[in-house]
């Protein structure tokens, strides 16, 4: 299985949660693009292929290592709080879905910021996504599953119907779906670039939110829908440096877990360390996101990991901008804390806490890796387990993503344990958790991706988690 989910190439590698997105990113590399081009192409394709999880109405974070650099950079494209959201909180009208939960979508600014580091024009990067939306694509099983869980939400906020519930019912797995409105939105991104939200899409977003009673307005789009390059958070773990996207992402929580890790730490030790870090940040753990991930590396030495999300487990706020098939995220409603004295209170423009994060690690004189995963508050849990594998000396990305995992159950700090652990490790994990349930091999919903930072003269390698139909393609 580790070999089947590994991609290798001389020119580059692309990983994506949707196989057609990985194909699109690989084609960008073949056409002379770099890792940034491949990642943006694959990510834009996922906005069409996985609209239940990510899109132009959401946000993203990324970690990148540019060719020749020894340290990574972080990109945060997380919409800040609308000006009127604090009044909603003070009035006791808070909701984690619906119109009051919608903040300024920053993902478009994030895609554009990444594209600026590429070689190919934006119209080339968006062409596969526009083609899929126009010509049709097969509806993924994960979209069907998430739609089944969202029927009431979608019906409530789209009483006149939505393309995601044709005739009021979920789309069947494998049915060919056309999203011409989303194609138009992507074309507008190409034509308007960083003025995207000043055009008809921004008008439609604000009109949709305000028609349903939300507070988002045009000034919020101008001020709070931004992307920003930032310095990564960093920690040393033995002879290894580990970087992660900074606050308000949960990168610092991951670093708190991994900073004291040592080779050979057992799952029970990891469990205690994870829960200790989560306890220090529990008030901010309010974001079980509907999320996807793409990653890419190229022969020049660039490496990129992008985690993009509509938030919530699926379909964000539940509001769909009908003319553009655009799902609006609920990062504001889900990520902020509506208590006036809380440091995560939605003061105007403040970015909300988010479980989204990505990481990079390198050993003194050894190989470097970059990665991430969707998974809501289990992103920290699963990333910590994968990094433990690297600390233990594993260097094959495919082996890293297929290793057995345990999942944190937030309601009571229990665990769900995949088959595949050694019996003593599984027994000690059961012994420290208040509740333990079991899953089959590769039975958890994590979707990890790992790419090895390119080394001159060597094949470029990446792997995508087989648990969620990911794909890794070498070029």
Secondary structure, 3 states (H helix, E strand, C coil): CCCCCEEEECCEEEEECCHHHHHHHHHHHHCCCCHHHHHHHHHHHHHHHCCCCCCCCCEEEEEEECCCCCCCEEEEECCECCCCHHHHHHCCCCCCCCHHHCCCCCHHHHHHHHHCCCCCCHHHHHHHHHHHHHHCEECCHHHHHHHHCCHHHHHHHCCCCCHHHHHHCCCCCCCEECCHHHHHHHHHHHHHHHHHHHCHHHHHHHHHHHHCCCCCCHHHHHHHCCCEEEECEEEEECCEEEEECCCCECHHHHHHHHCCCCCCCCHHHHHHHHHHHHHHHHHHCCCCCCEEEEEEEECCCCEEEEEEECCCCCCCCCCEEHHHCEECCCHHHHHCCCCCCCCCCCCCCCECCECCCEEEEEECCCCEEEEECCCCCHHHHHHHHHHHHHHCCCCCHHHHHHCCCEEEECCCCEEEEECCCCHHHHHHHHHHCCCEEEECCCCCCCCCEEEECCCCCCCEEEEECHHHCCEEEEC
